[in-house]
Amino acid sequence: MTSGSSSFPLGMVYFYLTEGCNLRCRHCWINPKYQSGDRASLALDFELFCHIIRQAKLLGLDGVKLTGGEPLIHPDIDRILTFLGSEEIRVTVETNGLLCTKEIAKSISKCKTPFVSVSLDGAEAETHEWVRGVDGSFEAAIQGIRNLVTAGLRPQVILTVMRRNKDQMEGVVRLAESLGAGSVKFNIVQPISRGEHLKEAGESLRINELVELGRWVENILSRDAKLRLIYSHPPAFKPLGNIFGKEGDGCGICRIRNIIGVLSNGCYAMCGIGETAPDLVFGQAERDCLEEVWNDTPLLLELRKGLPERLGGICGGCVMKRLCLGNCISQNYYSNKNLWAPFWYCEEARSAGLFPKSRLEETAG
């Protein structure tokens, strides 16, 4: 065993349970295959899932994230949830809500400290379904949220902000409040896969619009909201109280040095980016020992040793880099083929004169 295990325990495993999805979302960064009722996509074998969990617990596993594609289309999702409940592992589920029946909601609620996010990309059906690409998905998502609330959960509603829905952000907050959700998170379209096409079509927002929306959400919309609001721009743009305060969300990004991804074909990867960046795949769960993958994979060791000091561009000079860690290493690598490339949002903000000067090392203090 190498020193990587003691310094960086494996805190979470991100399971991309299926390569399929029952929606056709315009902004998806993974680009899953569309799965209708009569077509089944590749899904992670249940026994292999259990095998990975048992190995990961020996490395410090605290929780898992079930995502996809759409995780609830996995043919063994009930068995997966039951197994996680028996193992007392913290569970996060990212879903579009369409298959979140009363029974599934109840199964999720029996897991340890469950957290569920449901995507809702508009305050009304026309906008949501333009984004999601399937008729009827709006009402189905609403019912999924209701089922989760009935089961005693307070799901997070996630809206990915784009030109088509930016004027419905407050409407989604009010809708989430009425449904009994626990929070609303506003995600930013990432320029990966379908997100690239959305940007090329002019449907994603410009950097000045994104920065201004962040200020509005955190300084105005949050004031009278009855639930917690999160805007997913990097920590350099957040008020300190929104990071470290009583209701703060920390950095709001993944802890890249303490996670590993598992794709639907059983491959280990940095995260779901392995679907579109094969060079970020390292090992196969059927043949490779997770302990060896976690402790001996050169790319993972390089990340642990190099973050955050080797970050380049604006990220290298940001006072928040030890908290932020480049915001999304996978996105940075996808765009530049360089682990240490700066995050696109911060670079664009600097070029536009919008990066907060107080968050730069040479002007700090």
Buried (B, 14 or more C-beta within 10 A) or exposed (E): EEEBBEEBBBBBBBBBBBBBBBBBBBBBBBBBEBBEEEEEBBBBBBEBBBBBBEBBBEBBBBBBBBBBBBBBBBEBBEBBBBBBBEBEBBBBBBBBBBBBEBEBBBBBBBBEEBBBBBBBBBBEBEBBBBBBBBEEBBEBBBBBBBBBBEBEBBBBBBBBBBBBBBEBBBBBBBBBBEBBBBBBBBBBBBBBBBBBBBBEEEBBBEBEEBBEBBBBBBEEBBEEBEBBBBBBBBBBBBEEEBBEEEEBBEBBBBEBBBBBBBBBBBBBBBBBBBBBBEEBBBBBBEEBEBBEBBBBBEBBBEBBEEBBEBBBBBBBBBBBBEBBBBBBBBBBBBBBEEBBBBBBBBBBBBEEEBBBEEBBEEEEE
